[in-house]
Amino acid sequence: MRKSSRLEIKAKIIKVRMPVEEIGLFNALVDGLPRYALTRTKEKKSGEVYLLATPFKVRELLEAIEGMKKHIRGLEVLGEVEGIPPF
């Protein structure tokens, strides 16, 4: 087996925004999805959450987020982030 000297990152990073008080519910809902994404918050006060998603489930993740908009007021998808966000 040959080791690769170069590390490849195979994930899509989606940025969303919502009221700060809704972040806990949002994280719980994403955690309940079948391994679609992990959530990370850079600054809780900003209400912005990064979703590290497997590229194979991005479409399903975005569909799930659309459904969550009925329950999480002010939830908006800001789009895909290029590169690695500074956590």
C-alpha positions as CSV (number, residue, x, y, z in Angstrom):
1,M,0.0,0.0,0.0
2,R,1.4,3.4,-1.0
3,K,0.8,6.5,1.2
4,S,-0.1,9.7,-0.5
5,S,2.0,12.7,0.5
6,R,-0.8,15.1,-0.4
7,L,-3.9,15.4,1.7
8,E,-7.1,15.7,-0.3
9,I,-10.2,17.2,1.3
10,K,-13.4,15.8,-0.2
11,A,-16.2,17.8,1.3
12,K,-18.5,20.7,0.3
13,I,-18.9,23.5,2.8
14,I,-22.3,25.2,2.9
15,K,-22.8,28.4,4.9
16,V,-26.2,29.2,6.5
17,R,-27.4,32.0,8.7
18,M,-30.2,32.0,11.3
19,P,-31.1,33.8,14.6
20,V,-28.6,32.7,17.4
21,E,-31.3,31.2,19.5
22,E,-32.2,28.8,16.7
23,I,-28.7,27.3,16.2
24,G,-29.2,24.5,18.8
25,L,-32.3,23.3,17.1
26,F,-30.7,23.5,13.7
27,N,-27.6,21.5,14.9
28,A,-29.9,18.8,16.4
29,L,-31.9,18.5,13.2
30,V,-28.7,18.2,11.1
31,D,-27.3,15.6,13.5
32,G,-30.5,13.6,13.0
33,L,-29.9,13.3,9.2
34,P,-28.1,10.1,8.1
35,R,-24.5,11.4,7.9
36,Y,-25.2,14.2,5.5
37,A,-23.1,16.8,7.3
38,L,-21.4,18.1,10.4
39,T,-22.1,21.6,11.7
40,R,-19.5,24.1,12.9
41,T,-20.0,27.6,14.2
42,K,-17.1,30.1,13.9
43,E,-18.8,32.8,16.1
44,K,-22.0,32.0,17.7
45,K,-23.0,35.7,17.9
46,S,-23.1,36.0,14.1
47,G,-25.7,33.3,13.7
48,E,-23.6,31.8,10.8
49,V,-23.1,28.0,10.7
50,Y,-20.9,26.0,8.4
51,L,-22.0,22.6,7.2
52,L,-19.3,20.2,6.1
53,A,-21.1,17.9,3.8
54,T,-20.2,14.8,1.8
55,P,-20.3,15.7,-1.9
56,F,-22.6,12.8,-2.5
57,K,-25.4,14.1,-0.2
58,V,-25.3,17.9,-0.9
59,R,-28.6,17.8,-2.9
60,E,-30.4,15.9,-0.1
61,L,-28.9,18.2,2.5
62,L,-30.2,21.3,0.7
63,E,-33.6,19.7,0.4
64,A,-33.6,19.0,4.1
65,I,-32.6,22.6,4.9
66,E,-35.5,23.8,2.8
67,G,-37.8,21.7,4.9
68,M,-36.3,23.1,8.1
69,K,-37.2,26.6,7.0
70,K,-40.8,25.8,8.1
71,H,-39.6,25.3,11.7
72,I,-36.5,27.6,12.0
73,R,-37.4,31.2,11.5
74,G,-34.9,33.3,9.6
75,L,-33.0,30.3,8.2
76,E,-31.2,31.2,5.0
77,V,-28.6,29.4,2.8
78,L,-25.8,31.7,2.0
79,G,-24.1,29.3,-0.4
80,E,-21.1,27.2,-0.9
81,V,-17.8,28.4,0.6
82,E,-14.5,27.9,-1.3
83,G,-11.6,26.6,0.7
84,I,-11.4,25.9,4.3
85,P,-13.1,28.4,6.7
86,P,-11.0,29.5,9.6
87,F,-12.5,27.7,12.7
